[in-house]
Amino acid sequence: MTAEDGTPDPHEHPVNGLDDVVHQRVRLGILAITHEARRVEFGYLRTQLQLTAGNLSQHLGVLETAGLIEIEKGYAGKRGRTWITLTAAGDTALAEEIARLKLLIARVETTDTPEDR
Protein backbone atom coordinates (compact mmCIF):
# COMPACT_ATOMS: atom_id res chain seq x y z
CA MET A 1 0.00 0.00 0.00
CA THR A 2 1.01 3.58 -0.51
CA ALA A 3 -0.02 6.77 1.21
CA GLU A 4 -2.29 9.25 -0.59
CA ASP A 5 0.77 11.15 -1.80
CA GLY A 6 2.12 8.00 -3.51
CA THR A 7 4.90 7.31 -1.01
CA PRO A 8 5.23 3.83 0.45
CA ASP A 9 3.49 3.19 3.79
CA PRO A 10 6.30 3.20 6.40
CA HIS A 11 4.49 0.59 8.52
CA GLU A 12 4.33 -2.00 5.74
CA HIS A 13 7.27 -4.26 4.92
CA PRO A 14 8.81 -2.97 1.67
CA VAL A 15 8.58 -6.31 -0.14
CA ASN A 16 4.78 -6.20 0.09
CA GLY A 17 4.68 -3.26 -2.27
CA LEU A 18 6.91 -4.69 -5.00
CA ASP A 19 5.01 -4.91 -8.28
CA ASP A 20 5.31 -8.38 -9.84
CA VAL A 21 4.97 -6.95 -13.36
CA VAL A 22 7.77 -4.43 -12.81
CA HIS A 23 10.02 -6.37 -10.44
CA GLN A 24 10.78 -9.28 -12.75
CA ARG A 25 14.47 -8.89 -13.73
CA VAL A 26 14.03 -8.50 -17.49
CA ARG A 27 11.03 -6.16 -17.22
CA LEU A 28 12.80 -4.02 -14.63
CA GLY A 29 15.75 -3.83 -17.02
CA ILE A 30 13.50 -2.83 -19.91
CA LEU A 31 11.92 -0.05 -17.86
CA ALA A 32 15.26 1.20 -16.52
CA ILE A 33 17.00 1.26 -19.90
CA THR A 34 14.00 2.86 -21.58
CA HIS A 35 13.82 5.48 -18.83
CA GLU A 36 17.50 6.32 -19.35
CA ALA A 37 17.21 6.52 -23.14
CA ARG A 38 13.67 7.98 -23.37
CA ARG A 39 13.18 5.98 -26.59
CA VAL A 40 15.00 2.73 -27.24
CA GLU A 41 15.25 0.40 -30.21
CA PHE A 42 14.30 -3.27 -29.85
CA GLY A 43 17.72 -4.54 -30.97
CA TYR A 44 19.51 -2.38 -28.41
CA LEU A 45 17.34 -3.79 -25.60
CA ARG A 46 17.88 -7.32 -26.86
CA THR A 47 21.65 -6.85 -26.83
CA GLN A 48 21.83 -5.05 -23.49
CA LEU A 49 19.64 -7.59 -21.71
CA GLN A 50 21.17 -10.59 -23.54
CA LEU A 51 17.81 -11.99 -24.65
CA THR A 52 16.43 -13.73 -27.66
CA ALA A 53 14.03 -11.71 -29.79
CA GLY A 54 11.15 -13.97 -28.77
CA ASN A 55 11.88 -13.66 -25.07
CA LEU A 56 12.14 -9.88 -25.27
CA SER A 57 8.90 -9.72 -27.27
CA GLN A 58 7.06 -11.63 -24.56
CA HIS A 59 8.25 -9.27 -21.82
CA LEU A 60 7.43 -6.22 -23.93
CA GLY A 61 3.94 -7.63 -24.41
CA VAL A 62 3.42 -7.88 -20.65
CA LEU A 63 4.59 -4.31 -20.13
CA GLU A 64 2.49 -3.01 -23.03
CA THR A 65 -0.63 -4.80 -21.75
CA ALA A 66 -0.02 -3.23 -18.33
CA GLY A 67 0.16 0.20 -19.99
CA LEU A 68 3.76 0.81 -18.91
CA ILE A 69 5.32 1.12 -22.38
CA GLU A 70 4.33 2.05 -25.90
CA ILE A 71 5.66 0.17 -28.90
CA GLU A 72 6.11 1.98 -32.19
CA LYS A 73 6.92 0.18 -35.41
CA GLY A 74 8.46 1.96 -38.35
CA TYR A 75 11.40 2.05 -40.71
CA ALA A 76 14.95 3.36 -40.62
CA GLY A 77 15.74 3.42 -44.31
CA LYS A 78 14.45 0.13 -45.69
CA ARG A 79 14.86 -1.80 -42.43
CA GLY A 80 11.94 -2.35 -40.11
CA ARG A 81 12.48 -1.02 -36.61
CA THR A 82 10.64 -1.24 -33.31
CA TRP A 83 11.01 1.53 -30.72
CA ILE A 84 9.92 1.42 -27.11
CA THR A 85 9.02 4.39 -24.91
CA LEU A 86 7.77 4.62 -21.34
CA THR A 87 4.28 5.85 -20.68
CA ALA A 88 3.57 8.16 -17.74
CA ALA A 89 2.29 5.08 -15.89
CA GLY A 90 5.54 3.26 -16.68
CA ASP A 91 7.62 6.12 -15.35
CA THR A 92 5.54 6.16 -12.16
CA ALA A 93 5.71 2.38 -11.75
CA LEU A 94 9.50 2.42 -12.12
CA ALA A 95 9.87 5.25 -9.59
CA GLU A 96 7.62 3.44 -7.09
CA GLU A 97 9.55 0.20 -7.52
CA ILE A 98 12.87 1.98 -6.94
CA ALA A 99 11.44 3.70 -3.84
CA ARG A 100 10.40 0.30 -2.45
CA LEU A 101 13.81 -1.20 -3.20
CA LYS A 102 15.52 1.72 -1.44
CA LEU A 103 13.35 1.12 1.64
CA LEU A 104 14.20 -2.57 1.55
CA ILE A 105 17.93 -1.87 1.24
CA ALA A 106 17.81 0.62 4.12
CA ARG A 107 15.95 -1.88 6.27
CA VAL A 108 18.44 -4.67 5.55
CA GLU A 109 21.45 -2.41 6.09
CA THR A 110 20.21 -1.35 9.54
CA THR A 111 19.43 -4.89 10.70
CA ASP A 112 21.97 -6.51 13.00
CA THR A 113 23.78 -9.54 11.67
CA PRO A 114 23.75 -12.75 13.79
CA GLU A 115 27.33 -11.94 14.87
CA ASP A 116 26.17 -8.58 16.28
CA ARG A 117 23.43 -10.08 18.46
C-alpha positions as CSV (number, residue, x, y, z in Angstrom):
1,M,0.0,0.0,0.0
2,T,1.0,3.6,-0.5
3,A,0.0,6.8,1.2
4,E,-2.3,9.2,-0.6
5,D,0.8,11.2,-1.8
6,G,2.1,8.0,-3.5
7,T,4.9,7.3,-1.0
8,P,5.2,3.8,0.5
9,D,3.5,3.2,3.8
10,P,6.3,3.2,6.4
11,H,4.5,0.6,8.5
12,E,4.3,-2.0,5.7
13,H,7.3,-4.3,4.9
14,P,8.8,-3.0,1.7
15,V,8.6,-6.3,-0.1
16,N,4.8,-6.2,0.1
17,G,4.7,-3.3,-2.3
18,L,6.9,-4.7,-5.0
19,D,5.0,-4.9,-8.3
20,D,5.3,-8.4,-9.8
21,V,5.0,-7.0,-13.4
22,V,7.8,-4.4,-12.8
23,H,10.0,-6.4,-10.4
24,Q,10.8,-9.3,-12.8
25,R,14.5,-8.9,-13.7
26,V,14.0,-8.5,-17.5
27,R,11.0,-6.2,-17.2
28,L,12.8,-4.0,-14.6
29,G,15.8,-3.8,-17.0
30,I,13.5,-2.8,-19.9
31,L,11.9,0.0,-17.9
32,A,15.3,1.2,-16.5
33,I,17.0,1.3,-19.9
34,T,14.0,2.9,-21.6
35,H,13.8,5.5,-18.8
36,E,17.5,6.3,-19.4
37,A,17.2,6.5,-23.1
38,R,13.7,8.0,-23.4
39,R,13.2,6.0,-26.6
40,V,15.0,2.7,-27.2
41,E,15.3,0.4,-30.2
42,F,14.3,-3.3,-29.9
43,G,17.7,-4.5,-31.0
44,Y,19.5,-2.4,-28.4
45,L,17.3,-3.8,-25.6
46,R,17.9,-7.3,-26.9
47,T,21.6,-6.9,-26.8
48,Q,21.8,-5.0,-23.5
49,L,19.6,-7.6,-21.7
50,Q,21.2,-10.6,-23.5
51,L,17.8,-12.0,-24.6
52,T,16.4,-13.7,-27.7
53,A,14.0,-11.7,-29.8
54,G,11.1,-14.0,-28.8
55,N,11.9,-13.7,-25.1
56,L,12.1,-9.9,-25.3
57,S,8.9,-9.7,-27.3
58,Q,7.1,-11.6,-24.6
59,H,8.3,-9.3,-21.8
60,L,7.4,-6.2,-23.9
61,G,3.9,-7.6,-24.4
62,V,3.4,-7.9,-20.6
63,L,4.6,-4.3,-20.1
64,E,2.5,-3.0,-23.0
65,T,-0.6,-4.8,-21.8
66,A,0.0,-3.2,-18.3
67,G,0.2,0.2,-20.0
68,L,3.8,0.8,-18.9
69,I,5.3,1.1,-22.4
70,E,4.3,2.1,-25.9
71,I,5.7,0.2,-28.9
72,E,6.1,2.0,-32.2
73,K,6.9,0.2,-35.4
74,G,8.5,2.0,-38.4
75,Y,11.4,2.0,-40.7
76,A,15.0,3.4,-40.6
77,G,15.7,3.4,-44.3
78,K,14.4,0.1,-45.7
79,R,14.9,-1.8,-42.4
80,G,11.9,-2.3,-40.1
81,R,12.5,-1.0,-36.6
82,T,10.6,-1.2,-33.3
83,W,11.0,1.5,-30.7
84,I,9.9,1.4,-27.1
85,T,9.0,4.4,-24.9
86,L,7.8,4.6,-21.3
87,T,4.3,5.9,-20.7
88,A,3.6,8.2,-17.7
89,A,2.3,5.1,-15.9
90,G,5.5,3.3,-16.7
91,D,7.6,6.1,-15.4
92,T,5.5,6.2,-12.2
93,A,5.7,2.4,-11.7
94,L,9.5,2.4,-12.1
95,A,9.9,5.3,-9.6
96,E,7.6,3.4,-7.1
97,E,9.6,0.2,-7.5
98,I,12.9,2.0,-6.9
99,A,11.4,3.7,-3.8
100,R,10.4,0.3,-2.5
101,L,13.8,-1.2,-3.2
102,K,15.5,1.7,-1.4
103,L,13.3,1.1,1.6
104,L,14.2,-2.6,1.6
105,I,17.9,-1.9,1.2
106,A,17.8,0.6,4.1
107,R,15.9,-1.9,6.3
108,V,18.4,-4.7,5.6
109,E,21.4,-2.4,6.1
110,T,20.2,-1.4,9.5
111,T,19.4,-4.9,10.7
112,D,22.0,-6.5,13.0
113,T,23.8,-9.5,11.7
114,P,23.8,-12.7,13.8
115,E,27.3,-11.9,14.9
116,D,26.2,-8.6,16.3
117,R,23.4,-10.1,18.5
